[in-house]
Amino acid sequence: AVVSTQSTGLDKELVQFPFVRLIRNSKREGLIRSRIIGAKEATGKVLIFLDSHVEPLPGWYAPLVDRVMGDPKTVVCPIIAAIDHTSLELVVDKYNQQWGAWDWDMVFKWKPIPPREMQRRDFDDSQPIRTPAMAGGLFAIDKDFFFEIGAYDPGMKVWGAENLELSFRIWMCGGALEINTCSYVAHIFRRGSVIAKTVSGETALQQNTKRLVEVWLDDYKESHYTAVPSNK
């Protein structure tokens, strides 16, 4: 399903793909709530979330679905290849053999895979990487498990921090989060980000991050407020 708010001519373009449904929101919902709406409308057992600015590479689909069908509580991300936003050049190995992490600023970061995870994988680069966090835009998840753990937090606004919030939900509600090294999806990374501001003057990212910290970090939230005093 494709979820959209504005009329962009997609209706005509999608006629050639009868298996694709276009879902129109009546008002601007933002990325987070639009994904929840799309997930509710989906009829399949496995949900695959993709950003609009991606290009899946050949063979990307089967490794994700096969893993989720084999273990419905495992959430699977592909290796994310980079597409240069100026030249559209494909950089396949940019994030290969890294995992998702964060510091106390609660900003997602790619980090080298630590020795303990390399050892767990028997130093076999073809094995899935058990990652603490997902980048957010691209992953496959069992539909029932997605809603069993509460889906995305509908109280979050527009976009930002939802990837860490969902990562915490997955691990703390009995699931596992992996990067499958046999699946590649290319993603265009912009030079800068458009960050929406709310009525209060804070950005949606700030409000979402504070919500994430207050809900999931318990006493560790003080480490975040020490790192980012402006969020307190």
LUMKE-993292 format. One record per residue (C-alpha): y, x, z; residue number from 1; residue in one letter. Coordinates in Angstrom, 3 decimals, always signed. Each point is the difference from the previous one (the first is absolute). Example, Ala and Ser with C-alpha at 12.3 -4.5 7.8 and 13.67 -1.06 7.14 Angstrom:
// LUMKE-993292
- c2/c1/c3/i/aa
- -4.500/+12.300/+7.800/1/a .
- +3.440/+1.370/-0.660/2/s .
//
This chain:
// LUMKE-993292
- c2/c1/c3/i/aa
- +0.000/+0.000/+0.000/1/a .
- +3.574/+1.104/-0.692/2/v .
- +2.546/-1.142/+2.602/3/v .
- +3.636/-0.207/-1.092/4/s .
- +3.251/-1.692/+0.998/5/t .
- +2.175/+0.304/-3.107/6/q .
- -0.786/-1.176/-3.512/7/s .
- -0.479/+3.185/-1.989/8/t .
- -1.865/-1.144/-3.083/9/g .
- -3.315/+0.755/+1.663/10/l .
- -1.253/-3.493/-0.817/11/d .
- -0.093/+0.784/-3.712/12/k .
- -1.338/+3.527/+0.462/13/e .
- -2.909/-1.173/+2.151/14/l .
- -1.245/-2.612/-2.466/15/v .
- -2.197/+2.715/-1.522/16/q .
- -1.708/+0.474/+3.386/17/f .
- -1.461/-3.427/+0.905/18/p .
- -1.669/+1.389/+3.135/19/f .
- +3.410/+0.927/+1.495/20/v .
- +1.971/-2.627/+1.943/21/r .
- +3.749/+0.282/+0.474/22/l .
- +1.192/-1.290/+3.385/23/i .
- +3.699/-0.800/+0.376/24/r .
- +1.676/+0.141/+3.417/25/n .
- +2.676/-2.628/+0.566/26/s .
- +2.229/+2.591/+1.673/27/k .
- +0.084/+3.756/+0.472/28/r .
- -2.828/+0.921/+2.349/29/e .
- -0.114/+3.781/-0.354/30/g .
- -3.057/+2.153/-0.553/31/l .
- -1.765/-0.668/+3.299/32/i .
- +0.000/-3.805/+0.010/33/r .
- -0.573/-0.124/-3.778/34/s .
- -3.201/+1.976/+0.468/35/r .
- -1.160/-2.450/+2.659/36/i .
- +0.726/-2.893/-2.374/37/i .
- -1.936/+1.690/-2.792/38/g .
- -2.938/+0.744/+2.304/39/a .
- -0.236/-3.645/+1.047/40/k .
- -0.043/-1.093/-3.638/41/e .
- -2.644/+2.544/-1.031/42/a .
- -3.503/-1.381/-0.563/43/t .
- -2.050/+3.212/-0.018/44/g .
- -1.796/+1.659/+2.907/45/k .
- +1.848/+3.326/-0.368/46/v .
- +3.793/+0.218/-0.064/47/l .
- +1.593/+2.901/-1.857/48/i .
- +3.703/+0.550/+0.619/49/f .
- +1.972/+1.973/-2.593/50/l .
- +3.706/+0.684/-0.437/51/d .
- +1.502/-1.053/-3.311/52/s .
- +1.002/+3.588/-0.875/53/h .
- -3.510/+1.457/-0.268/54/v .
- -2.488/+0.932/-2.712/55/e .
- -3.667/-0.056/+1.019/56/p .
- -2.018/+2.788/-1.585/57/l .
- -3.394/-0.595/-1.671/58/p .
- -2.779/-0.785/+2.470/59/g .
- +2.353/-0.839/+2.881/60/w .
- -1.359/-3.470/+0.815/61/y .
- -3.727/+0.302/+0.662/62/a .
- +0.102/+2.626/+2.821/63/p .
- +2.422/-2.137/+2.013/64/l .
- -1.877/-3.278/-0.364/65/v .
- -3.422/+1.581/+0.483/66/d .
- +1.022/+1.523/+3.345/67/r .
- +1.548/-3.210/+1.325/68/v .
- -3.007/-2.079/-1.099/69/m .
- -2.283/+2.450/+1.798/70/g .
- +2.046/-0.056/+3.211/71/d .
- +2.489/-2.897/+0.307/72/p .
- +1.787/+1.679/+2.906/73/k .
- +0.841/+3.106/-2.002/74/t .
- +3.383/-0.072/-1.745/75/v .
- +0.186/+2.321/-2.986/76/v .
- +2.926/+1.720/-1.692/77/c .
- -0.105/+1.952/-3.263/78/p .
- +1.295/+3.508/-0.494/79/i .
- +3.641/-0.502/-0.976/80/i .
- +1.025/+2.009/-3.029/81/a .
- +3.725/+0.444/-0.541/82/a .
- +1.975/-1.029/-3.075/83/i .
- +3.289/+1.882/-0.325/84/d .
- +2.798/-2.592/-0.104/85/h .
- +2.036/+1.927/-2.571/86/t .
- -2.636/+1.303/-2.420/87/s .
- -2.838/-2.473/+0.778/88/l .
- -2.256/+3.055/+0.183/89/e .
- -3.276/-0.560/+1.856/90/l .
- -0.630/+2.381/+2.923/91/v .
- -3.595/-0.758/+0.989/92/v .
- -0.495/+2.463/+2.859/93/d .
- +3.232/-0.483/+1.946/94/k .
- -1.616/-1.880/+2.907/95/y .
- -3.603/+1.035/-0.537/96/n .
- -1.835/+1.164/+3.135/97/q .
- +2.684/-1.203/+2.401/98/q .
- -0.035/-2.844/+2.478/99/w .
- +2.621/-2.422/+1.279/100/g .
- +1.686/+0.658/+3.324/101/a .
- +3.294/-0.416/+1.869/102/w .
- +2.191/+1.704/+2.570/103/d .
- +1.822/-1.674/+2.878/104/w .
- +2.721/-1.106/-2.421/105/d .
- -2.681/-2.405/-1.285/106/m .
- +0.519/+1.004/-3.612/107/v .
- -3.110/+0.338/-2.159/108/f .
- -0.760/+3.554/-1.123/109/k .
- -2.701/+1.732/-2.015/110/w .
- -1.695/+2.759/+2.016/111/k .
- -2.747/+2.516/-0.815/112/p .
- -3.429/-1.218/+1.047/113/i .
- -0.805/+1.659/+3.356/114/p .
- -3.136/+2.121/+0.496/115/p .
- -1.756/-2.682/+2.096/116/r .
- +0.109/-2.480/-2.896/117/e .
- -1.061/+2.640/-2.497/118/m .
- -2.981/+0.748/+2.241/119/q .
- -0.854/-3.699/+0.383/120/r .
- -0.159/-0.155/-3.813/121/r .
- -2.249/+3.089/-0.097/122/d .
- +2.772/+1.733/-1.982/123/f .
- -0.852/-2.248/-2.958/124/d .
- +3.212/-0.955/-1.810/125/d .
- -1.738/-2.947/-1.672/126/s .
- -0.499/-1.781/+3.341/127/q .
- +2.481/-2.668/+1.200/128/p .
- +2.797/+1.153/+2.300/129/i .
- +0.333/-1.943/+3.255/130/r .
- +3.784/-0.198/+0.245/131/t .
- +2.161/-1.017/+2.982/132/p .
- +2.473/-1.869/-2.216/133/a .
- +0.440/-1.378/-3.491/134/m .
- +2.980/+0.569/-2.268/135/a .
- +0.138/-3.782/-0.261/136/g .
- +0.270/-1.114/-3.579/137/g .
- -3.530/+0.462/-1.288/138/l .
- -3.207/-1.026/+1.773/139/f .
- -3.051/-2.256/-0.048/140/a .
- -1.066/-2.147/+2.944/141/i .
- -2.495/-2.779/+0.676/142/d .
- +1.931/-3.286/-0.036/143/k .
- -1.657/-1.398/+3.116/144/d .
- +0.589/+3.225/+1.919/145/f .
- +3.646/+0.103/-1.137/146/f .
- +0.684/-3.379/+1.594/147/f .
- -2.331/+0.642/+2.954/148/e .
- +2.248/+2.867/+1.144/149/i .
- +3.159/-2.039/-0.585/150/g .
- +0.949/+1.120/-3.523/151/a .
- +3.461/+1.525/-0.303/152/y .
- +2.451/-0.825/+2.777/153/d .
- +2.008/-2.939/-1.455/154/p .
- +2.812/+0.793/+2.453/155/g .
- +0.801/+3.185/-1.898/156/m .
- +2.771/-0.198/-2.563/157/k .
- +0.102/+1.002/-3.700/158/v .
- -1.880/+3.338/+0.138/159/w .
- -0.360/+3.076/+2.179/160/g .
- -2.422/+1.101/+2.764/161/a .
- -2.512/-2.684/-1.022/162/e .
- -2.375/+2.727/-1.174/163/n .
- -0.153/+1.610/+3.451/164/l .
- -0.202/-3.383/+1.724/165/e .
- -2.972/-1.026/-2.123/166/l .
- -1.623/+3.414/+0.498/167/s .
- +0.214/-0.474/+3.768/168/f .
- -1.467/-3.500/-0.306/169/r .
- -2.940/+1.266/-2.041/170/i .
- -0.969/+2.803/+2.390/171/w .
- +0.715/-1.890/+3.240/172/m .
- -1.782/-3.191/-1.093/173/c .
- -3.347/+1.583/-0.839/174/g .
- +0.562/+1.124/-3.573/175/g .
- +0.201/+3.325/-1.802/176/a .
- +2.449/+1.347/-2.555/177/l .
- -1.093/+2.310/-2.803/178/e .
- +1.325/+1.726/-3.099/179/i .
- -2.595/-0.099/-2.761/180/n .
- +0.098/+3.225/-2.002/181/t .
- -1.632/-1.613/-3.061/182/c .
- +2.855/-2.469/-0.559/183/s .
- +3.409/+0.996/-1.359/184/y .
- +3.100/-2.152/-0.419/185/v .
- +3.255/+1.519/-1.256/186/a .
- +3.267/-1.041/+1.682/187/h .
- +3.618/+0.518/-1.029/188/i .
- +1.975/+1.493/+2.888/189/f .
- +3.731/-0.603/-0.142/190/r .
- +2.555/+2.645/+0.952/191/r .
- +1.515/-2.326/+2.593/192/g .
- -0.936/-3.259/+1.704/193/s .
- +1.763/-3.332/+0.064/194/v .
- +0.065/-1.059/+3.660/195/i .
- +1.058/-3.580/+0.685/196/a .
- +2.281/-0.788/+2.950/197/k .
- -0.444/-3.064/+2.189/198/t .
- +2.695/-2.307/+1.370/199/v .
- +0.237/+2.169/+3.145/200/s .
- +0.981/+3.045/-2.073/201/g .
- -3.240/+1.822/+0.668/202/e .
- -2.260/+0.798/-2.907/203/t .
- -3.234/-1.911/-0.384/204/a .
- -1.774/+3.335/+0.438/205/l .
- +1.680/+0.537/+3.396/206/q .
- -0.899/-3.473/+1.235/207/q .
- -3.564/+0.274/-1.267/208/n .
- -0.466/+3.420/+1.591/209/t .
- +1.248/-1.270/+3.366/210/k .
- -2.360/-2.976/-0.243/211/r .
- -2.900/+2.341/-0.804/212/l .
- +0.844/+2.243/+2.952/213/v .
- +0.398/-2.844/+2.499/214/e .
- -3.216/-1.763/-1.044/215/v .
- -2.408/+2.910/-0.399/216/w .
- +1.138/+3.148/+1.827/217/l .
- +0.105/-1.177/+3.630/218/d .
- +1.370/+2.848/+2.147/219/d .
- -0.013/+2.364/-2.973/220/y .
- +2.980/-1.903/-1.405/221/k .
- +2.266/+2.219/+2.100/222/e .
- -1.051/+2.948/-2.158/223/s .
- +1.359/-1.872/-3.012/224/h .
- +3.269/-0.875/+1.718/225/y .
- +0.404/+3.646/+1.003/226/t .
- -0.500/+1.033/-3.632/227/a .
- +2.234/-2.787/-1.367/228/v .
- +2.503/-1.023/+2.730/229/p .
- +1.850/-2.316/-2.396/230/s .
- -3.029/-2.327/-0.063/231/n .
- +0.065/-0.659/+3.743/232/k .
//
